[in-house]
Amino acid sequence: MSLLALVLAAALAAVHVFAARVRLSMVPRSVWLSVAGGVSVSYVFVHLLPELHADNGAVAERFGAAVGFVEHHLYLVALLGFVGFHVLEQRAKNRDEGSWLFGLHVAAFGVYNALVGYLLVHHDLPGPASRILYATALGLHLLVNDHALAHHYPSSYHRAGRWVLAAAVLAGAAVGTLGAVDAAFVNLGFAVVAGATVLNAIKEELPEARSSRSWAFVLGAAGYAALLVAI
């Protein structure tokens, strides 16, 4: 693992450990949370989705004609990520904190975070600036995710959840240093990340009760998109 990747992986793990200390629940919405939502959406539409379009042939090559439809419909996997995490969010609103749902929720986000850590090390990025931008976007996105988990499961999240998620990022980064995982599986995971990222940005920005700061959301989206295009 390069020094830069090590630092960025540690930074993403630290986001999980300290996210709950950042005040994001105020109404009107925290400026920083609206900026984070804009950055997340920009990251999906300017980087993630074009990556899926460019690389989805690896799925068909790996699995053959039986599932070759994924070559042209990898966006369905992104939709699956969107819907799957939406179901978890909705069920979390209606369950006690001590239920089995907390374990399922953290396990799902654990896999998600492991993929984030892996891509931080092993994703084909053109240079250090791109890797830093990737980590910045994902760090803001993970901050929003942790805020939601801390809201649904305050005690369990502080006691165990944040440490599991921090460890998952580091574990994914460690796997990335050991070698490349099959590109088809990475692309499938990439699609799930895209769907989940869109869900969380929309979920946190659209509810009227949140009184989202539109100017901050637009600033985050436009500013990050400009950076991605520039590099």
C-alpha positions as CSV (number, residue, x, y, z in Angstrom):
1,M,0.0,0.0,0.0
2,S,1.4,3.4,-1.0
3,L,1.8,6.0,1.7
4,L,-0.9,8.2,0.2
5,A,-3.4,5.2,0.1
6,L,-2.5,4.4,3.7
7,V,-3.2,7.9,4.8
8,L,-6.5,8.1,2.9
9,A,-7.6,4.7,4.2
10,A,-6.9,5.8,7.8
11,A,-8.7,9.1,7.1
12,L,-11.8,7.2,5.9
13,A,-11.7,5.0,9.0
14,A,-11.4,8.0,11.2
15,V,-14.6,9.4,9.6
16,H,-16.5,6.5,11.1
17,V,-14.9,6.8,14.5
18,F,-15.6,10.5,14.9
19,A,-18.6,11.2,12.6
20,A,-21.1,11.2,15.5
21,R,-19.3,14.2,17.0
22,V,-20.2,16.4,14.0
23,R,-23.5,18.1,14.5
24,L,-25.6,17.5,11.3
25,S,-29.2,17.2,12.6
26,M,-30.1,20.8,12.9
27,V,-32.9,22.4,11.0
28,P,-32.3,24.2,8.7
29,R,-29.9,21.6,7.4
30,S,-26.2,21.9,8.2
31,V,-24.4,23.6,5.4
32,W,-21.7,21.0,5.4
33,L,-24.2,18.2,5.1
34,S,-25.9,19.8,2.1
35,V,-22.4,20.3,0.5
36,A,-21.7,16.6,1.2
37,G,-24.9,15.6,-0.5
38,G,-24.0,17.7,-3.5
39,V,-20.5,16.2,-3.7
40,S,-21.9,12.7,-3.4
41,V,-24.4,13.2,-6.3
42,S,-21.8,14.8,-8.4
43,Y,-19.4,11.9,-7.8
44,V,-22.0,9.4,-8.9
45,F,-23.1,11.2,-12.1
46,V,-19.7,12.5,-13.3
47,H,-17.4,9.6,-12.2
48,L,-19.2,6.4,-11.0
49,L,-21.8,6.0,-13.8
50,P,-19.4,6.8,-16.6
51,E,-17.0,4.2,-15.1
52,L,-19.8,1.6,-15.1
53,H,-20.6,2.4,-18.7
54,A,-16.9,2.1,-19.7
55,D,-16.1,-1.1,-17.8
56,N,-19.3,-3.2,-17.8
57,G,-18.0,-5.6,-20.4
58,A,-15.9,-7.3,-17.8
59,V,-19.0,-8.8,-16.2
60,A,-20.1,-10.6,-19.4
61,E,-16.6,-11.8,-20.1
62,R,-16.3,-13.3,-16.6
63,F,-19.7,-15.0,-16.4
64,G,-20.5,-15.8,-20.0
65,A,-23.7,-15.7,-22.0
66,A,-25.9,-16.9,-19.1
67,V,-25.7,-13.5,-17.5
68,G,-24.5,-11.6,-20.4
69,F,-27.4,-9.3,-20.1
70,V,-25.6,-7.5,-17.3
71,E,-23.1,-6.2,-19.9
72,H,-25.9,-3.9,-21.1
73,H,-27.9,-3.7,-17.8
74,L,-25.3,-3.2,-15.1
75,Y,-27.4,-0.1,-14.1
76,L,-29.9,-2.7,-12.8
77,V,-27.3,-3.6,-10.2
78,A,-27.1,0.0,-9.2
79,L,-30.9,0.1,-8.9
80,L,-30.6,-3.0,-6.7
81,G,-28.2,-1.2,-4.5
82,F,-30.6,1.8,-4.3
83,V,-33.6,-0.4,-3.5
84,G,-31.8,-2.7,-1.1
85,F,-30.4,0.1,1.1
86,H,-33.8,1.9,0.9
87,V,-35.5,-1.2,2.4
88,L,-32.9,-1.3,5.2
89,E,-33.5,2.4,5.9
90,Q,-37.3,2.0,6.0
91,R,-37.2,-1.1,8.3
92,A,-34.7,0.6,10.6
93,K,-37.3,3.3,11.3
94,N,-39.8,0.7,12.5
95,R,-37.6,-1.6,14.6
96,D,-36.1,-1.5,18.1
97,E,-32.4,-0.8,18.4
98,G,-31.7,-4.2,19.9
99,S,-33.2,-6.1,17.0
100,W,-31.4,-8.3,14.4
101,L,-31.8,-5.4,12.0
102,F,-28.9,-3.5,13.5
103,G,-26.6,-6.5,12.7
104,L,-27.9,-6.7,9.1
105,H,-27.6,-3.0,8.6
106,V,-24.0,-2.9,9.8
107,A,-23.1,-6.0,7.9
108,A,-24.4,-4.5,4.7
109,F,-22.6,-1.2,5.2
110,G,-19.5,-3.2,6.3
111,V,-19.3,-4.9,2.9
112,Y,-20.0,-1.5,1.3
113,N,-17.1,0.0,3.2
114,A,-14.7,-2.8,2.5
115,L,-15.4,-2.2,-1.2
116,V,-14.7,1.5,-0.7
117,G,-11.4,0.7,0.9
118,Y,-10.4,-1.7,-1.8
119,L,-11.2,0.8,-4.6
120,L,-9.2,3.4,-2.7
121,V,-6.1,1.3,-3.2
122,H,-6.8,-0.7,-6.3
123,H,-9.1,1.4,-8.5
124,D,-7.5,2.6,-11.7
125,L,-7.1,6.3,-11.0
126,P,-4.9,8.6,-13.1
127,G,-2.9,10.1,-10.3
128,P,-2.7,11.2,-6.7
129,A,-5.1,14.1,-7.3
130,S,-7.8,11.7,-8.5
131,R,-7.3,9.4,-5.6
132,I,-7.6,12.3,-3.1
133,L,-10.8,13.5,-4.8
134,Y,-12.2,10.0,-4.7
135,A,-11.4,9.8,-1.0
136,T,-12.9,13.2,-0.3
137,A,-16.2,12.3,-2.0
138,L,-16.4,9.0,-0.3
139,G,-15.5,10.5,3.1
140,L,-18.3,13.0,2.8
141,H,-20.7,10.2,1.7
142,L,-19.6,8.0,4.7
143,L,-20.1,10.9,7.0
144,V,-23.8,11.1,5.9
145,N,-24.2,7.3,6.2
146,D,-22.8,7.3,9.8
147,H,-25.1,10.1,10.7
148,A,-28.1,8.0,9.6
149,L,-26.9,4.9,11.5
150,A,-26.2,6.9,14.7
151,H,-29.8,8.3,14.4
152,H,-31.4,4.8,14.0
153,Y,-29.2,2.9,16.5
154,P,-27.5,5.5,18.8
155,S,-26.3,3.1,21.5
156,S,-25.3,0.2,19.3
157,Y,-23.6,2.4,16.7
158,H,-21.4,4.1,19.3
159,R,-20.6,0.9,21.1
160,A,-19.8,-1.3,18.1
161,G,-21.1,-0.1,14.8
162,R,-18.6,2.7,14.1
163,W,-15.6,0.4,14.9
164,V,-16.9,-2.4,12.6
165,L,-17.2,0.1,9.7
166,A,-13.8,1.7,10.4
167,A,-12.3,-1.8,10.4
168,A,-14.1,-2.7,7.2
169,V,-12.5,0.2,5.3
170,L,-9.0,-0.8,6.5
171,A,-9.7,-4.5,5.7
172,G,-10.8,-3.6,2.1
173,A,-7.7,-1.5,1.7
174,A,-5.5,-4.4,2.9
175,V,-7.1,-6.7,0.4
176,G,-6.3,-4.2,-2.3
177,T,-2.6,-4.4,-1.5
178,L,-2.6,-8.2,-1.8
179,G,-3.7,-8.2,-5.4
180,A,-6.5,-7.5,-7.8
181,V,-10.0,-9.0,-7.4
182,D,-11.7,-10.1,-10.5
183,A,-12.8,-7.0,-12.4
184,A,-16.3,-8.3,-12.9
185,F,-16.9,-8.5,-9.2
186,V,-15.4,-5.1,-8.7
187,N,-17.8,-3.6,-11.3
188,L,-20.8,-5.3,-9.7
189,G,-19.7,-3.8,-6.3
190,F,-19.1,-0.5,-8.0
191,A,-22.7,-0.5,-9.2
192,V,-24.0,-1.2,-5.8
193,V,-21.9,1.7,-4.4
194,A,-23.4,4.0,-7.1
195,G,-27.0,3.0,-6.2
196,A,-26.4,3.4,-2.4
197,T,-24.7,6.7,-2.9
198,V,-27.6,8.1,-4.9
199,L,-30.1,6.9,-2.3
200,N,-28.3,8.4,0.7
201,A,-27.8,11.8,-1.0
202,I,-31.5,11.9,-2.0
203,K,-32.7,10.6,1.3
204,E,-30.7,13.2,3.2
205,E,-31.5,16.2,1.0
206,L,-35.1,15.9,-0.2
207,P,-37.3,15.6,2.9
208,E,-39.1,18.9,3.5
209,A,-38.7,18.7,7.2
210,R,-34.9,18.9,6.8
211,S,-35.1,22.4,5.1
212,S,-32.1,21.5,3.0
213,R,-29.8,24.4,2.0
214,S,-30.2,24.3,-1.8
215,W,-27.4,26.7,-2.4
216,A,-24.9,24.6,-0.5
217,F,-26.1,21.4,-2.3
218,V,-25.6,23.1,-5.7
219,L,-22.2,24.5,-4.6
220,G,-21.0,21.1,-3.6
221,A,-22.3,19.4,-6.7
222,A,-21.0,22.1,-9.1
223,G,-17.6,22.5,-7.4
224,Y,-16.8,18.8,-7.2
225,A,-18.0,18.3,-10.8
226,A,-15.7,21.0,-12.0
227,L,-12.7,19.4,-10.2
228,L,-13.5,16.0,-11.7
229,V,-13.7,17.5,-15.2
230,A,-10.5,19.5,-14.7
231,I,-8.4,16.4,-13.9
